[in-house]
Amino acid sequence: MRTKERNGGVYVTFKSGVVPDVPKALDAIANAGSFKPRADDVFFTVTGTVASENGQFVLTLDNVKTPTKFVLLAWETSDGAAAFAKVKEFAAQSAAVELEGQWLPHTEPSDKKSPPALKVQRVAAAKGK
């Protein structure tokens, strides 16, 4: 894990193939100094395949040791709506994508057993895939 302070925030880069334990990473950052991380300020840029499963759009990460999926949710902006429309197109093709989104620990905040989610900000065809 590498950290870099920039624009009043801390940017953390994990080694390729690693899916971080976000709550543990937030604790480690908080314990490392005076910066207080916020769970609502965690964003991922990841690659994987988008598909429709049980009425939801799901991203399955590629090149990771442990199979990992995120439920994809629409960002509440016009840009987010446009990005989510692209998610639907990629899902119809089971296409490989690069996706940027806000991490949420649970799809349903009141259900701690619900899967993690990403609120989609940007999606594009994965390079070289």
Number of C-alpha atoms within 10 A of each C-alpha: 9 9 11 9 10 8 6 7 12 15 13 15 13 11 9 9 13 12 15 12 8 14 11 10 14 16 12 12 17 14 11 10 8 8 13 14 16 9 14 10 10 16 18 15 15 19 21 23 21 28 24 17 11 7 7 12 19 22 28 19 22 17 12 13 10 11 10 13 18 21 23 25 22 19 19 11 10 10 14 19 17 16 21 22 14 16 29 16 14 21 20 12 12 16 17 23 23 18 25 19 22 20 22 22 19 17 20 13 11 8 9 11 11 13 14 18 21 27 23 26 22 19 22 16 16 15 9 5 8
